[in-house]
Amino acid sequence: MGDAREISRPNGTHALSSTEKPVLLFMTFNASGHTAGAAQIAKHLHFNRGYKDVYFITGPQFQSLIESTGAKYIKNPFEPITPKAHDGAPESAEFLAAMKTVFADAIVPSYHVLKKALEDIRAAHPEPRKIIFVHEALSQGLLPYNYGCPLPKGYTSLPKSLNWHTSIWVGSDPDYPPFGPGLPYDPTPENKALWKSIHAGSRAMWQDVIDYYDAKLQEIGATKKFDDSVLDVAMNVGDVTVMATTPSLDYPSATKNPKKFRLVGGLPVRELDGNLAYPAWWGELTSNSALPISDPARKKVVFVTQGTVHRAYHELLVPTIRAMAGREDVLVIATLGERNEPSPLPEEDTPGNVRIVDYFPYEAVLPHADVFVSNAGYGGFMHGVMNGVPMVLAGKIADKGEVCLRAARAGVAVVYPKSEVTQEEIRTGIETVLTEDKYRKRVKEIQEENIKADSLGQIEAIIEELVRAD
């Protein structure tokens, strides 16, 4: 257990006493990348910092995870329908479809479950006990209240809220490349004019999604029309928006309003579950890692994942396996991102230097890896950073192309900002990272920067700030 004694803060205040600590209510969208980080925060605050009354709303597949944090689990029954990766639609069309069937469709059930949770928590913890709401930016919990939907019984206003954003900056800003096209950050006058034009023109592309959001809000009693940028709203709901990154990993514009937007650094590497079941080949990996770097018998370890959502293995995972096939000096570890997922390659077609596991925590493999190959999901990217492992990233859909550009700008990865890559491209990327030490040195520097940022300490300080704001 951690130490929950009172500590001094940089602004001269002190940590809240046990009697001053608020009730914490977390709410996340029902998906691993949106829930895992918030669960880590809840666990730290409960077990290490003395926050005894913690509640957590999310999907039923995360109930055991949430209960392990010490929080009281509250079920959100909404099950998102995720479009299949590359179902024939262009990536932009697939992304916009997901904004409706994944996120907009979450609005109504999320509103109802949050409203009841707030009423029940207030009944269990009467005023003057304060409640702080930790809202994951795409969970849709706060959205209805911004558009006039009825407040929970017993409330004249919502509790103060920390808006937890699990990706890069996605808001619109004239000094910033627009989200989506994958334009590099190069703020020349000509590029700024282009960015402004794209920002203005994107309204038509988003209009169907905006109208769909509005219809969902009207269904639950909104008094104000939803006619805003969906991504701007996600970034701006709540009192303070927190991102798990540092300035080195995003563009300068992301820090323009430091009171509203806080870059707190990546969450620390999670401890492994003591009951984790290891694959049969695990000893081979750890024995290899125990060899000195200079030992010619020590193999380079390439860890590859297609992520947990867009698992189109032909795009990245299979090309990586085939690119490294026959390399006696390389061991490839591939994780499929879903429990009980069958291998995309028949056993007889799987190279002898490849080990495949259906689902396994990144933090278990990364300490043994020399290169991390990923489809540039933000959670996986930050796992690479926090473990100090240089990367090869390839992805385009959703935020993945934008993550690629930030990783390249930071100097921690060779990137291919597209969904499908060739064996030759992956082979070249891996060889570049293995032979050019600048990638390893740079990711170690940024790892240290993020560790020193003390994300969990900063998040607690923001919660204390919100408690004192009234």
C-alpha positions as CSV (number, residue, x, y, z in Angstrom):
1,M,0.0,0.0,0.0
2,G,1.2,3.6,-0.7
3,D,1.5,6.4,1.8
4,A,-1.6,8.5,2.1
5,R,-0.1,11.1,4.5
6,E,-0.5,14.8,3.8
7,I,2.1,16.1,1.4
8,S,2.9,19.6,0.1
9,R,2.0,20.6,-3.4
10,P,4.0,22.9,-5.7
11,N,1.4,25.7,-5.3
12,G,1.8,25.7,-1.6
13,T,-1.4,23.8,-0.8
14,H,-1.5,20.5,1.0
15,A,-3.0,17.1,0.0
16,L,-6.6,16.7,1.2
17,S,-7.1,15.1,4.6
18,S,-9.1,11.9,4.7
19,T,-12.2,13.8,5.8
20,E,-11.8,16.3,2.9
21,K,-11.4,13.7,0.2
22,P,-14.3,13.6,-2.2
23,V,-16.3,10.7,-3.6
24,L,-14.8,9.8,-7.0
25,L,-17.0,8.7,-9.9
26,F,-15.3,7.4,-13.0
27,M,-17.0,6.8,-16.3
28,T,-15.3,5.4,-19.4
29,F,-16.4,4.3,-22.9
30,N,-16.8,0.5,-23.1
31,A,-13.5,-0.4,-24.7
32,S,-10.1,-1.4,-23.4
33,G,-8.1,1.6,-24.7
34,H,-10.6,4.0,-23.0
35,T,-10.9,2.1,-19.7
36,A,-7.5,0.6,-18.8
37,G,-5.8,3.9,-18.0
38,A,-8.7,5.3,-15.9
39,A,-8.8,2.0,-14.0
40,Q,-5.1,2.4,-13.2
41,I,-5.8,5.9,-11.9
42,A,-8.7,4.7,-9.8
43,K,-6.6,1.9,-8.3
44,H,-3.8,4.3,-7.3
45,L,-6.1,6.8,-5.7
46,H,-8.0,4.2,-3.8
47,F,-5.2,2.0,-2.5
48,N,-2.3,4.5,-2.4
49,R,-3.8,7.8,-1.7
50,G,-6.7,7.1,0.6
51,Y,-9.7,7.8,-1.6
52,K,-12.1,5.3,0.0
53,D,-15.3,6.0,-1.9
54,V,-14.7,5.3,-5.6
55,Y,-17.3,4.3,-8.2
56,F,-16.7,3.3,-11.8
57,I,-19.1,3.1,-14.7
58,T,-18.1,1.0,-17.7
59,G,-19.0,-2.1,-19.7
60,P,-19.6,-5.5,-18.2
61,Q,-16.4,-7.1,-19.6
62,F,-14.4,-4.8,-17.3
63,Q,-16.2,-5.6,-14.1
64,S,-13.5,-7.8,-12.7
65,L,-10.8,-5.2,-13.6
66,I,-12.8,-2.4,-11.9
67,E,-13.4,-4.4,-8.8
68,S,-9.7,-5.1,-8.5
69,T,-9.1,-1.4,-8.3
70,G,-11.2,-1.2,-5.1
71,A,-13.9,0.8,-6.9
72,K,-17.6,-0.1,-6.8
73,Y,-18.6,-1.3,-10.2
74,I,-21.6,0.2,-12.0
75,K,-22.7,-1.4,-15.3
76,N,-23.1,0.5,-18.5
77,P,-25.1,-2.0,-20.7
78,F,-24.2,-0.3,-24.0
79,E,-22.2,-2.5,-26.3
80,P,-20.7,-0.6,-29.2
81,I,-20.9,-1.9,-32.7
82,T,-17.4,-1.4,-34.2
83,P,-17.3,-1.4,-38.0
84,K,-15.1,-4.1,-39.3
85,A,-11.6,-3.0,-40.4
86,H,-11.6,-2.3,-44.2
87,D,-15.1,-3.5,-45.0
88,G,-14.8,-1.9,-48.4
89,A,-15.4,1.7,-47.3
90,P,-12.7,4.3,-47.4
91,E,-11.0,4.9,-44.1
92,S,-12.6,8.3,-43.6
93,A,-16.1,6.8,-44.2
94,E,-15.3,4.0,-41.8
95,F,-14.3,6.5,-39.2
96,L,-17.4,8.6,-39.6
97,A,-19.6,5.6,-39.4
98,A,-17.9,4.6,-36.2
99,M,-18.6,8.0,-34.7
100,K,-22.3,7.2,-35.1
101,T,-22.6,3.5,-34.3
102,V,-19.8,3.5,-31.6
103,F,-20.0,6.9,-29.9
104,A,-23.3,8.6,-30.7
105,D,-25.2,5.5,-30.0
106,A,-23.6,5.5,-26.5
107,I,-25.2,8.8,-25.6
108,V,-28.7,7.7,-24.5
109,P,-27.8,4.7,-22.4
110,S,-24.8,6.5,-20.9
111,Y,-26.9,9.4,-19.9
112,H,-29.4,7.2,-18.1
113,V,-26.8,5.1,-16.2
114,L,-24.8,8.2,-15.2
115,K,-28.0,10.1,-14.0
116,K,-29.0,7.2,-11.8
117,A,-25.5,6.7,-10.5
118,L,-25.2,10.4,-9.5
119,E,-28.6,10.1,-7.7
120,D,-27.6,7.0,-5.9
121,I,-24.2,8.4,-4.9
122,R,-25.8,11.6,-3.5
123,A,-28.2,9.5,-1.5
124,A,-25.4,7.5,0.0
125,H,-23.1,10.5,0.5
126,P,-25.3,13.6,1.4
127,E,-24.0,17.1,1.1
128,P,-21.7,18.7,2.1
129,R,-19.6,15.6,0.8
130,K,-18.2,16.6,-2.5
131,I,-18.2,14.4,-5.6
132,I,-15.6,14.7,-8.4
133,F,-16.5,13.2,-11.8
134,V,-13.6,11.6,-13.7
135,H,-15.0,11.5,-17.2
136,E,-13.3,9.7,-20.1
137,A,-13.7,12.1,-23.0
138,L,-15.6,9.8,-25.3
139,S,-17.8,8.1,-22.7
140,Q,-20.5,10.6,-23.6
141,G,-21.5,11.0,-19.9
142,L,-21.1,14.8,-19.8
143,L,-22.3,15.6,-23.3
144,P,-26.1,15.6,-22.6
145,Y,-25.8,18.0,-19.7
146,N,-24.0,20.6,-21.9
147,Y,-27.1,20.6,-24.1
148,G,-29.8,21.1,-21.5
149,C,-30.8,17.5,-20.6
150,P,-32.4,17.2,-17.2
151,L,-30.0,17.1,-14.2
152,P,-30.1,14.2,-11.7
153,K,-32.5,14.6,-8.8
154,G,-30.9,16.4,-5.9
155,Y,-28.5,18.4,-8.1
156,T,-28.6,22.1,-9.1
157,S,-25.4,21.7,-11.0
158,L,-23.1,18.8,-11.9
159,P,-20.1,17.9,-9.9
160,K,-16.7,19.3,-10.9
161,S,-15.2,17.1,-13.6
162,L,-11.8,16.0,-14.9
163,N,-12.1,15.1,-18.5
164,W,-9.6,12.2,-19.2
165,H,-8.6,12.1,-22.9
166,T,-6.9,8.9,-24.0
167,S,-5.3,10.0,-27.2
168,I,-3.7,13.0,-29.0
169,W,-5.1,16.5,-29.2
170,V,-8.0,16.3,-31.7
171,G,-9.6,19.7,-31.3
172,S,-9.7,22.2,-34.1
173,D,-7.2,25.1,-34.0
174,P,-6.1,27.5,-36.8
175,D,-2.5,27.0,-35.7
176,Y,-2.7,23.3,-35.8
177,P,-3.0,20.7,-38.6
178,P,-6.6,19.4,-38.8
179,F,-7.2,16.0,-37.4
180,G,-7.5,13.2,-40.0
181,P,-5.6,14.0,-43.2
182,G,-2.2,13.2,-41.6
183,L,-0.5,16.5,-42.3
184,P,2.8,17.2,-40.6
185,Y,3.3,20.0,-38.2
186,D,5.0,22.7,-40.3
187,P,3.4,26.1,-39.4
188,T,4.4,28.1,-42.4
189,P,2.0,30.8,-43.6
190,E,1.1,28.6,-46.6
191,N,0.4,25.6,-44.5
192,K,-1.7,27.6,-42.0
193,A,-3.8,28.8,-44.9
194,L,-4.3,25.2,-46.0
195,W,-5.2,24.1,-42.5
196,K,-7.7,26.8,-42.2
197,S,-9.3,25.8,-45.5
198,I,-9.5,22.2,-44.5
199,H,-11.0,23.1,-41.1
200,A,-13.7,25.1,-42.9
201,G,-14.4,22.5,-45.4
202,S,-14.7,19.5,-43.0
203,R,-18.0,20.7,-41.7
204,A,-19.8,19.2,-44.7
205,M,-18.1,15.9,-44.2
206,W,-19.2,15.8,-40.5
207,Q,-22.7,17.1,-41.0
208,D,-24.4,13.7,-41.0
209,V,-22.6,12.8,-37.8
210,I,-23.5,16.1,-36.2
211,D,-27.2,15.6,-37.1
212,Y,-27.1,12.1,-35.7
213,Y,-25.7,13.4,-32.4
214,D,-28.4,16.0,-32.2
215,A,-31.1,13.4,-32.7
216,K,-29.8,11.3,-29.8
217,L,-29.7,14.3,-27.5
218,Q,-33.2,15.4,-28.4
219,E,-34.3,11.9,-27.5
220,I,-33.3,12.5,-23.9
221,G,-34.6,16.1,-23.5
222,A,-31.9,18.4,-24.8
223,T,-33.0,22.0,-24.9
224,K,-30.1,23.2,-27.0
225,K,-29.4,22.0,-30.6
226,F,-26.2,20.1,-31.1
227,D,-24.5,22.0,-33.9
228,D,-20.8,21.7,-32.9
229,S,-17.7,19.9,-33.8
230,V,-17.9,16.5,-32.3
231,L,-14.2,16.3,-31.6
232,D,-14.0,19.9,-30.1
233,V,-16.8,19.0,-27.7
234,A,-14.9,15.8,-26.6
235,M,-11.8,17.9,-25.9
236,N,-13.7,20.7,-24.0
237,V,-16.3,19.0,-21.8
238,G,-15.6,19.2,-18.1
239,D,-13.6,21.6,-16.1
240,V,-10.1,20.4,-16.9
241,T,-9.0,18.1,-19.8
242,V,-6.1,15.9,-19.0
243,M,-3.9,14.1,-21.6
244,A,-1.4,11.4,-20.7
245,T,1.6,12.9,-22.6
246,T,4.3,15.5,-22.5
247,P,5.0,18.4,-24.8
248,S,7.7,16.4,-26.6
249,L,5.0,14.0,-27.9
250,D,2.5,16.6,-29.2
251,Y,2.5,19.8,-31.1
252,P,3.1,23.2,-29.4
253,S,-0.5,24.3,-29.8
254,A,-1.7,21.6,-27.4
255,T,-0.3,23.6,-24.5
256,K,-1.8,27.0,-25.4
257,N,-4.4,27.0,-22.6
258,P,-2.6,25.3,-19.7
259,K,-5.4,26.0,-17.2
260,K,-7.9,24.1,-19.3
261,F,-5.7,21.5,-20.9
262,R,-3.0,19.6,-18.9
263,L,-0.3,17.4,-20.3
264,V,0.5,15.3,-17.3
265,G,2.8,12.6,-18.8
266,G,2.2,9.0,-19.5
267,L,0.8,6.7,-16.9
268,P,3.5,4.5,-15.2
269,V,4.1,1.0,-16.4
270,R,1.5,-1.2,-14.6
271,E,2.5,-4.0,-12.3
272,L,1.8,-7.5,-13.8
273,D,-1.0,-9.6,-12.4
274,G,0.5,-12.1,-10.0
275,N,-1.9,-14.7,-11.5
276,L,-0.8,-14.0,-15.1
277,A,-0.6,-17.2,-17.1
278,Y,2.5,-17.2,-19.2
279,P,2.8,-19.0,-22.6
280,A,4.9,-22.2,-22.9
281,W,7.7,-20.4,-24.7
282,W,8.1,-17.6,-22.1
283,G,11.3,-19.1,-20.7
284,E,12.9,-18.9,-24.1
285,L,12.2,-15.1,-24.1
286,T,13.5,-14.4,-20.6
287,S,16.6,-16.6,-21.1
288,N,17.4,-14.6,-24.2
289,S,17.0,-11.3,-22.3
290,A,19.4,-12.6,-19.6
291,L,22.2,-12.9,-22.1
292,P,24.7,-9.9,-22.3
293,I,24.0,-7.5,-25.2
294,S,27.4,-8.4,-26.6
295,D,26.7,-12.2,-26.7
296,P,26.3,-13.3,-30.3
297,A,23.8,-15.9,-29.1
298,R,21.4,-13.1,-27.9
299,K,18.6,-12.6,-30.4
300,K,17.0,-9.3,-31.3
301,V,13.4,-9.4,-30.1
302,V,10.7,-7.9,-32.3
303,F,7.3,-7.5,-30.6
304,V,4.4,-6.9,-33.0
305,T,0.7,-6.2,-32.4
306,Q,-2.2,-5.2,-34.6
307,G,-3.9,-3.6,-31.6
308,T,-7.1,-4.5,-30.0
309,V,-9.7,-3.0,-32.3
310,H,-8.6,-2.8,-35.9
311,R,-7.2,-6.3,-36.1
312,A,-6.7,-6.6,-39.8
313,Y,-3.7,-8.9,-39.5
314,H,-2.8,-8.8,-43.2
315,E,-2.0,-5.1,-42.9
316,L,0.9,-5.2,-40.4
317,L,1.2,-8.3,-38.3
318,V,1.5,-10.9,-41.1
319,P,3.9,-8.7,-43.1
320,T,6.1,-8.3,-40.1
321,I,6.2,-12.1,-39.4
322,R,7.0,-12.8,-43.0
323,A,9.6,-10.0,-43.2
324,M,11.5,-11.6,-40.3
325,A,11.0,-15.2,-41.4
326,G,14.2,-17.3,-41.4
327,R,16.2,-14.8,-39.3
328,E,18.1,-16.9,-36.8
329,D,19.2,-13.7,-35.0
330,V,15.6,-12.5,-34.5
331,L,12.8,-13.7,-32.3
332,V,9.3,-12.4,-33.2
333,I,6.6,-12.2,-30.5
334,A,3.2,-11.5,-31.9
335,T,0.0,-10.8,-29.9
336,L,-3.4,-10.9,-31.6
337,G,-5.2,-8.5,-29.3
338,E,-8.2,-10.7,-28.5
339,R,-8.7,-13.7,-26.2
340,N,-9.2,-17.0,-28.0
341,E,-8.4,-15.4,-31.4
342,P,-7.1,-18.0,-33.9
343,S,-3.7,-17.4,-35.5
344,P,-3.9,-15.7,-38.9
345,L,-1.3,-18.2,-40.1
346,P,-1.7,-22.0,-40.1
347,E,0.9,-23.7,-37.9
348,E,2.7,-25.1,-40.9
349,D,3.1,-21.6,-42.4
350,T,4.4,-20.0,-39.2
351,P,8.1,-19.4,-39.3
352,G,10.2,-21.2,-36.7
353,N,11.4,-17.9,-35.1
354,V,7.8,-16.7,-34.4
355,R,5.8,-17.1,-31.2
356,I,2.1,-16.1,-31.3
357,V,-0.2,-15.5,-28.4
358,D,-3.8,-14.5,-28.6
359,Y,-3.9,-11.9,-25.8
360,F,-1.1,-10.8,-23.5
361,P,-0.2,-7.6,-21.6
362,Y,2.2,-5.4,-23.5
363,E,4.0,-4.5,-20.2
364,A,5.0,-8.2,-19.9
365,V,6.7,-8.4,-23.3
366,L,8.1,-4.9,-23.8
367,P,10.9,-5.1,-21.2
368,H,12.4,-7.9,-23.4
369,A,11.9,-6.2,-26.8
370,D,14.4,-4.4,-29.0
371,V,11.7,-3.1,-31.4
372,F,8.0,-2.6,-30.9
373,V,5.9,-2.9,-34.2
374,S,2.4,-1.5,-33.8
375,N,-0.5,-0.1,-35.8
376,A,0.0,3.2,-33.9
377,G,-3.0,3.1,-31.5
378,Y,-2.3,5.7,-28.9
379,G,-2.3,3.3,-25.9
380,G,0.2,1.0,-27.6
381,F,2.4,3.9,-28.6
382,M,2.5,5.2,-25.0
383,H,3.3,1.6,-23.8
384,G,6.3,1.8,-26.0
385,V,7.3,5.2,-24.7
386,M,6.9,4.3,-21.0
387,N,8.9,1.1,-21.5
388,G,11.6,2.9,-23.4
389,V,11.4,0.8,-26.6
390,P,11.9,2.3,-30.0
391,M,9.1,1.6,-32.5
392,V,8.0,1.0,-36.1
393,L,4.5,2.3,-36.5
394,A,2.1,1.9,-39.4
395,G,-1.5,3.0,-39.3
396,K,-4.0,5.5,-40.7
397,I,-7.5,5.1,-39.5
398,A,-8.9,7.1,-36.5
399,D,-6.0,8.7,-34.7
400,K,-3.3,6.3,-36.0
401,G,-1.9,8.4,-38.8
402,E,-1.7,11.4,-36.5
403,V,0.1,9.3,-33.9
404,C,2.6,8.2,-36.5
405,L,3.5,11.8,-37.3
406,R,4.0,12.7,-33.7
407,A,6.2,9.7,-33.1
408,A,8.3,10.6,-36.1
409,R,8.6,14.2,-35.0
410,A,9.7,13.1,-31.6
411,G,12.3,10.8,-33.1
412,V,11.2,7.6,-31.3
413,A,10.0,5.6,-34.3
414,V,10.2,4.8,-38.0
415,V,6.7,5.4,-39.3
416,Y,4.4,4.5,-42.2
417,P,1.2,6.6,-41.9
418,K,-0.9,4.2,-43.8
419,S,-2.8,1.1,-42.9
420,E,-1.2,-1.5,-45.2
421,V,2.6,-1.9,-45.4
422,T,4.8,-4.2,-47.4
423,Q,7.2,-6.8,-46.1
424,E,10.0,-4.7,-47.5
425,E,8.9,-1.6,-45.7
426,I,8.6,-3.3,-42.4
427,R,11.9,-5.0,-42.9
428,T,13.6,-1.7,-43.6
429,G,11.9,0.0,-40.6
430,I,13.0,-2.7,-38.2
431,E,16.5,-2.8,-39.5
432,T,16.7,1.0,-39.3
433,V,15.6,1.0,-35.6
434,L,18.0,-1.8,-34.8
435,T,21.0,-0.3,-36.5
436,E,20.5,3.4,-35.8
437,D,21.0,4.0,-32.1
438,K,19.3,7.5,-32.2
439,Y,15.9,5.9,-31.9
440,R,16.7,4.0,-28.7
441,K,18.4,7.0,-27.2
442,R,15.6,9.4,-28.0
443,V,12.8,7.1,-26.6
444,K,14.9,6.7,-23.4
445,E,15.0,10.5,-23.1
446,I,11.3,10.8,-23.6
447,Q,10.6,7.9,-21.2
448,E,12.5,9.7,-18.5
449,E,10.7,13.0,-19.2
450,N,7.3,11.2,-18.8
451,I,8.3,9.4,-15.7
452,K,9.5,12.7,-14.1
453,A,6.2,14.3,-15.0
454,D,4.5,12.1,-12.3
455,S,1.2,11.7,-14.1
456,L,-0.6,10.1,-11.1
457,G,0.6,12.9,-8.7
458,Q,-0.5,15.6,-11.2
459,I,-3.9,14.0,-11.6
460,E,-4.4,13.9,-7.8
461,A,-3.4,17.5,-7.6
462,I,-6.0,18.4,-10.2
463,I,-8.7,16.6,-8.3
464,E,-7.7,18.6,-5.2
465,E,-7.8,21.8,-7.2
466,L,-11.4,20.9,-8.3
467,V,-12.4,20.2,-4.8
468,R,-11.2,23.6,-3.7
469,A,-12.7,25.4,-6.7
470,D,-16.2,25.9,-5.1
